Amino acid sequence: MQIEVLKSKIHKVTVTECDLNYIGSITIDENLIKAANMIIGEKVQVVNINNGERLETYIIKGKKNSGEVTLNGPAARKVQKGDKIIIISYARMSISKAENYNPTLIFPDENNFIK
């Protein structure tokens, strides 16, 4: 049996832009992606701390050292620039592996940079 567990989390980053006319996804600063052990194209859950909205999308690489966190396409209707969000990815694994697995959790500063 396999279960789905927390793999990575970028906790409480600030949305820097919303682009309704883009084709979709979330654009994240390359440094944040790497620090969180996430990859481009990975499915993520986005939780908006300001309004409780939750959505699923995929990651697009943003400019390195930019602090960018942009919600694109329909997801842009679920957030506003300046909202605080949590970006979560999950992994499937056996229960025995999950019992010993340590997820990657990062806590960027107010400008979306790693402390």
C-alpha atoms as a printed R data frame, in Angstrom:
    type eleno elety resid chain resno      x      y       z
1   ATOM     1    CA   MET     A     1  0.000  0.000   0.000
2   ATOM     2    CA   GLN     A     2  1.143  3.539  -0.729
3   ATOM     3    CA   ILE     A     3  0.064  6.728   0.961
4   ATOM     4    CA   GLU     A     4  0.452 10.383   0.024
5   ATOM     5    CA   VAL     A     5  2.591 12.423   2.422
6   ATOM     6    CA   LEU     A     6  4.002 15.926   2.636
7   ATOM     7    CA   LYS     A     7  7.144 16.149   0.488
8   ATOM     8    CA   SER     A     8  7.901 19.874   0.494
9   ATOM     9    CA   LYS     A     9  6.470 23.136   1.762
10  ATOM    10    CA   ILE     A    10  7.226 26.786   1.101
11  ATOM    11    CA   HIS     A    11  5.569 28.428   4.086
12  ATOM    12    CA   LYS     A    12  4.022 31.886   4.069
13  ATOM    13    CA   VAL     A    13  5.425 33.534   0.940
14  ATOM    14    CA   THR     A    14  3.966 36.726  -0.462
15  ATOM    15    CA   VAL     A    15  2.222 36.766  -3.841
16  ATOM    16    CA   THR     A    16  4.158 39.281  -5.948
17  ATOM    17    CA   GLU     A    17  1.905 39.272  -9.036
18  ATOM    18    CA   CYS     A    18 -1.309 37.841 -10.471
19  ATOM    19    CA   ASP     A    19 -1.500 37.343 -14.232
20  ATOM    20    CA   LEU     A    20 -4.995 36.325 -15.296
21  ATOM    21    CA   ASN     A    21 -4.074 36.326 -19.003
22  ATOM    22    CA   TYR     A    22 -1.209 33.838 -18.673
23  ATOM    23    CA   ILE     A    23 -1.872 30.209 -19.631
24  ATOM    24    CA   GLY     A    24 -1.840 28.916 -16.056
25  ATOM    25    CA   SER     A    25  0.349 27.726 -13.186
26  ATOM    26    CA   ILE     A    26  2.445 29.337 -10.468
27  ATOM    27    CA   THR     A    27  5.772 30.992 -11.229
28  ATOM    28    CA   ILE     A    28  8.253 30.671  -8.356
29  ATOM    29    CA   ASP     A    29 11.761 32.096  -7.896
30  ATOM    30    CA   GLU     A    30 14.229 29.383  -8.904
31  ATOM    31    CA   ASN     A    31 15.991 29.642  -5.516
32  ATOM    32    CA   LEU     A    32 12.768 28.844  -3.664
33  ATOM    33    CA   ILE     A    33 12.061 25.883  -5.946
34  ATOM    34    CA   LYS     A    34 15.497 24.391  -5.313
35  ATOM    35    CA   ALA     A    35 15.511 25.094  -1.570
36  ATOM    36    CA   ALA     A    36 12.118 23.398  -1.214
37  ATOM    37    CA   ASN     A    37 13.219 20.290  -3.135
38  ATOM    38    CA   MET     A    38 10.568 20.926  -5.798
39  ATOM    39    CA   ILE     A    39 10.905 20.709  -9.583
40  ATOM    40    CA   ILE     A    40  9.572 22.594 -12.580
41  ATOM    41    CA   GLY     A    41  6.276 21.094 -13.702
42  ATOM    42    CA   GLU     A    42  5.563 19.535 -10.311
43  ATOM    43    CA   LYS     A    43  1.965 19.564  -9.134
44  ATOM    44    CA   VAL     A    44  1.486 21.724  -6.049
45  ATOM    45    CA   GLN     A    45 -1.311 22.760  -3.757
46  ATOM    46    CA   VAL     A    46 -1.544 26.477  -3.008
47  ATOM    47    CA   VAL     A    47 -3.260 27.558   0.203
48  ATOM    48    CA   ASN     A    48 -4.161 31.233   0.570
49  ATOM    49    CA   ILE     A    49 -3.757 32.305   4.199
50  ATOM    50    CA   ASN     A    50 -5.705 35.529   3.596
51  ATOM    51    CA   ASN     A    51 -8.939 34.001   2.319
52  ATOM    52    CA   GLY     A    52 -8.727 30.226   2.818
53  ATOM    53    CA   GLU     A    53 -8.785 29.391  -0.914
54  ATOM    54    CA   ARG     A    54 -7.035 26.188  -1.984
55  ATOM    55    CA   LEU     A    55 -6.068 25.259  -5.518
56  ATOM    56    CA   GLU     A    56 -3.835 22.883  -7.420
57  ATOM    57    CA   THR     A    57 -1.514 23.876 -10.242
58  ATOM    58    CA   TYR     A    58  2.028 23.231 -11.453
59  ATOM    59    CA   ILE     A    59  5.345 25.049 -11.071
60  ATOM    60    CA   ILE     A    60  6.995 27.288 -13.670
61  ATOM    61    CA   LYS     A    61 10.557 28.478 -13.025
62  ATOM    62    CA   GLY     A    62 10.851 32.149 -12.146
63  ATOM    63    CA   LYS     A    63 13.911 34.348 -12.302
64  ATOM    64    CA   LYS     A    64 16.600 33.364  -9.796
65  ATOM    65    CA   ASN     A    65 16.964 35.749  -6.826
66  ATOM    66    CA   SER     A    66 13.811 37.645  -7.835
67  ATOM    67    CA   GLY     A    67 11.542 36.656  -4.943
68  ATOM    68    CA   GLU     A    68  8.825 36.104  -7.549
69  ATOM    69    CA   VAL     A    69  5.674 34.201  -6.664
70  ATOM    70    CA   THR     A    70  3.100 34.795  -9.407
71  ATOM    71    CA   LEU     A    71 -0.264 33.069  -9.742
72  ATOM    72    CA   ASN     A    72 -1.196 32.729 -13.405
73  ATOM    73    CA   GLY     A    73 -4.365 32.036 -15.372
74  ATOM    74    CA   PRO     A    74 -7.507 31.024 -13.464
75  ATOM    75    CA   ALA     A    75 -5.496 30.714 -10.221
76  ATOM    76    CA   ALA     A    76 -5.040 34.492 -10.333
77  ATOM    77    CA   ARG     A    77 -8.726 34.824  -9.381
78  ATOM    78    CA   LYS     A    78 -8.079 33.006  -6.085
79  ATOM    79    CA   VAL     A    79 -5.384 35.382  -4.768
80  ATOM    80    CA   GLN     A    80 -4.420 39.026  -4.726
81  ATOM    81    CA   LYS     A    81 -1.008 40.613  -4.925
82  ATOM    82    CA   GLY     A    82  0.305 40.792  -1.358
83  ATOM    83    CA   ASP     A    83 -1.589 37.725  -0.095
84  ATOM    84    CA   LYS     A    84  0.377 35.237   1.999
85  ATOM    85    CA   ILE     A    85  0.288 31.670   0.675
86  ATOM    86    CA   ILE     A    86  1.654 28.219   1.453
87  ATOM    87    CA   ILE     A    87  2.894 26.064  -1.443
88  ATOM    88    CA   ILE     A    88  2.775 22.325  -0.757
89  ATOM    89    CA   SER     A    89  3.882 19.255  -2.694
90  ATOM    90    CA   TYR     A    90  3.178 15.655  -1.825
91  ATOM    91    CA   ALA     A    91  4.776 12.295  -2.637
92  ATOM    92    CA   ARG     A    92  3.474  8.741  -2.702
93  ATOM    93    CA   MET     A    93  5.413  6.131  -0.807
94  ATOM    94    CA   SER     A    94  4.999  3.005   1.229
95  ATOM    95    CA   ILE     A    95  3.963  3.358   4.845
96  ATOM    96    CA   SER     A    96  7.336  2.012   5.984
97  ATOM    97    CA   LYS     A    97  9.203  4.673   3.973
98  ATOM    98    CA   ALA     A    98  6.772  7.389   5.079
99  ATOM    99    CA   GLU     A    99  7.417  6.604   8.736
100 ATOM   100    CA   ASN     A   100 11.067  7.638   8.305
101 ATOM   101    CA   TYR     A   101 10.667 10.350   5.671
102 ATOM   102    CA   ASN     A   102 11.587 13.951   6.516
103 ATOM   103    CA   PRO     A   103  9.896 16.550   4.304
104 ATOM   104    CA   THR     A   104 11.655 19.724   3.188
105 ATOM   105    CA   LEU     A   105 10.139 22.789   4.843
106 ATOM   106    CA   ILE     A   106 11.340 26.312   4.082
107 ATOM   107    CA   PHE     A   107 10.331 29.567   5.725
108 ATOM   108    CA   PRO     A   108 11.289 32.514   3.500
109 ATOM   109    CA   ASP     A   109 11.394 36.069   4.841
110 ATOM   110    CA   GLU     A   110  8.839 38.805   4.063
111 ATOM   111    CA   ASN     A   111 10.513 39.420   0.658
112 ATOM   112    CA   ASN     A   112 10.395 35.729  -0.327
113 ATOM   113    CA   PHE     A   113 14.106 35.157   0.246
114 ATOM   114    CA   ILE     A   114 15.564 32.288   2.237
115 ATOM   115    CA   LYS     A   115 16.851 33.374   5.628
